């Protein structure tokens, strides 16, 4: 029997968890719709999983370029996948759909002072549609998502689980569970459509469990089992997604993996375009690699 941790932060986690577990089910992409994308042939006429993954990588580049939070990126991916799993989107419209989902997520998650102008966002993304086109697409997306613009994401669960786990680590051992590394692993998973079929809680716990195993933090086994129990995740489900996450992260770390294109953004904001944008919008930072484990 696993005892309930007594610390205040741990109790707060347990109080938040039931509501988050209930809410995550209300904003899940349709699994049947995602499977249709995965099964679609890449003939240039139909939406496919490959096109979706390319679009998400572009959104990750924009997230990094503007310095937005991982939560904003997770929200944008959720909006995109919910829309794609419900609607038959033509490839030529994907850019407008993706950028509109991204802009909705930015406006919902970021400080109002940091929200860029739609014209700047379109210019940086190098798309040919207009602001009016994007506004119309935003309205369509909101209607199809039933105006639910706040989803419970895997990032939120990852934050919650990390807070709980930290309570069960000594101060000197906490450096071995780097949250930035966990964030980067989640971003890599978001770039694969298969992980949108997992419940956010399951994806977050899979990433956390893999990291605990890799860092050999054996003292966290009981705390992890406690989280699994209260998240209502069975062993078979956790093992299945852990294996997929592990495979994804191995591929992501390889030199053959296609990473989000930072060079594209550097080229876009050169010259005249750069002079038209606010200074803070063209400070380029490289996308992070997954940090090495601490020896």
N, C-alpha and C positions, 0 to 999 in steps of 0.2 A: 504494500500500500504506500503510495507516494503522499507525503505530508504536504499540506498547503504552506508555502513560504510565508513567514510572518512579517516581512518588511512592508513599509507603506507603499513603496513603488510597485512591489509585486502584487499587492492587493489591488492597486489601481488598475494594473494590467488585467487582472481577473474580472474586474468590474466592467471594463471596456469590451472584453472579448466577446461575450454573448451577442451584444448589439451589432458588432462588426461582422460576426458570422452570419447573422440574419440579413444584414444589409448587402453582403457580397453576392448573395444569390439573386438579388433584384437587379443587378447591373452586369450580368454575365452575358458575353456574346453567345449567340445560338450555336450550339455544338454542330448541329446538322448543317448550318450555313458555312461554318469553318471547314467542315469536311468536304463540302462541295468545292470550295476554293482549292483545297489540297488535291482534289481529284481532277481539277480542270486542266486541259491540255494548253500548253503555251503557244497559241497560234496568233497572238496579237489582237484577237477579237474578244477574248473573254478575260475576266479578272482571274488571276491565279495567285497561289501562295507566294510564288517567287516575286511577283510584282508588289504584293503587299509587303513582303520583307524588305524590298528595296526602298519602298516609301517610308517604312518605319526607320530605316537607317538614315534617311534624309532628315526625318524629324529629330532623330538623336543628334545629328550634326547641328541643326538649328538650336536645340536645347543647349548644347555645349557652347555654341557661338554667342548666344545671348546670356549665358550664365544662369539659365533657369534651373529650378530645382528638379530633382529626380521625380518627385511627386507629379509635377507638371507633365513630364514625359509619360509617366505611367497613366495619367488621366487621358492624355491624347491618344495613346495606344488603345485604351479601353473604348473611347468614343469611336475610333476608326474601326476596330474589330466588331463592335456592336452594330455599326452601320453596314459594314461589308457583309456581315453574317445575315443581314435582314434584306438588303437591297441588291439588285443586279446592276453593279456599277461597271460602266465601260472603262477600259484602260485609259482612254483619252481624258476621262474626267477624274482619274484617281488623284492627280496633283491638287486639284481644287478641293476635293473631298479631304485629303490628308492635311492640307494647310488650314482648312476651315476647322477641322477637329483640333488641330494644334492651337489655333487662335482661341477657340472656345476654352481649351484647357488653361491657356495662359491667363485669360481674363478671369477664370474661376479660381485659379490657384496662386497667381503671383500678385505682388503688391501693385496697386494701380499705377504707381509712378514708374514702374519698370515695364509696363505693357507698351510694346512698339506700335507705331502707326501701321495700319493694314497695308498702306502703300509701300512702306519700307520692307515689310515682311515679304510682300510679293516680289519686290525688286531684288532682294537678297536671294530669294529662292529661284529667281530667274524664270518665273512662269509668265505666260502671256495673257492670262485672264485678268479681268479688272476687279477693282474693289467691289463694284456692284455685283459682279459674278460671285465673289466670295461671300458677300452678305446674303445673297439669295441661297447659296449652298448652306450657309450656317443655319438659316431658318428651316430648310428641309431636314438637315441633320437633327436639329432640336425637336422637330415634330416627330421624326421616326424614333428618336430616343425617349419620347414622351416627356421631354423637358427635364430629364434626370441628368443634370450636368455635374453631379458630384457622386462619383463611384467610390466604393471602398476598394482600394487597390492593394496589390501585393506589396508595394512599398510601405503602405501604412501598417500592414501586418509585420513586415520585416522590422520596422521601427519598434513596434510593440514587443515582438519576440526578443529583439536585441536588448531592450530595456530590462526585460524579465531575466534574461540570461546573465546580464552584467551583474545583477544582484546576487548571483550565485557564484561569482568569481572573486577571488582576492584581488586587491588593487594591483599587485605586481603581475598578475596573470591576465588582466583585462586588455593589455596591449596585443595579445595574441588573437583577439577577436575584433578586427578592424572593420568599422562600419562602412568606410569608403570602399573597401574591397568588396563587401557584400552588395553595396549599391551597384558597383560596376558589373558584378555577376548578374544581378537582376536585369540591368540594361541589355546585357548580351542575350539573355533569355527572351526579353521582349522583342528582339529582332528576329525571332523564330515563331511563326504562327502557331506551331504545335502547343506552345506554352499558354496560349490564350484559351485553350480547352481545359486547362487546370484551374481549379478554384484558387483565387489569390492567396488564401491561407495556406493551401497545400504547396504552392510554388514557393512561398516565403519560407515555410518550415523546411522544405527540401533543401533550399540554398543554405539555411542555417545549419541543418544537420550535417550536410557535406563539409561545411567549413569546420565544424566541431570535430568531425572525424579526421580531417586533414591536419588540424592543429593538435590532434591527440589530447584534447581537453576532456579526459575521462571523467573528471569531477562534475561535468555538466550532463552526463547521461541521464541522471534522475530528473533534472530540471527539464530536459528535452522531452522525456517521456511524459512529464506533467503537462507540458504545453500541448503535446500530441493528444493526450487524453481530453483536455478541456477544449481543444479545437475540433474534437470529434473526427479525427483522421485515423483511419485504420492502418495497420502495418503494411498491408498489400499496396494500398494507394500511395503511401509515403515511399515505399521501396521503388515502385514503378516510376514515379516522377524524379526521385533522386538519381536513378540510372540515366534518365533522359537529360537531366541538368548536368550531370557529370560528363556525359558525352558532348553536350553543347559547349561546355566550358573548355574541354580539351580541344575541340575544333576551333573555338574562338581564339585560343592561345597560339594556334599554329600559324605559320607564315602564309598558308594558302587561303586563310579565311578572309572574306571581303569585309573590310571595316568601313564605318561611316566616313564619308569623303570630306575631310577637312580642307584639302587642297582646293576643292571646288569653291568653298566659301571664301578662301583667301583670294582666289582669282576674281570672284564676283565683286568683292568690295574694293578692288583696286581703282585708282584713278578717279574719274568723275563721280562714280557712285559713292565712293568713300567720303568725298567732300560734301555730299548731300546728306549724309547720315550723321546722327549724333556721335560724338567721339566714343562713348562707351560701347557703341554697337560694333565697332570694328577693331576691338582689342582681341586678337585671336589667341585662343588657348588650345593646346592640343588635347584631343580626346584621351582620357586616361586609359592606360592598360590596366589589367587586373594586377594590383600590387603583389609583389612576391611575399611568400610567407616569411614571418619573422623567425630567424634561426636562433 
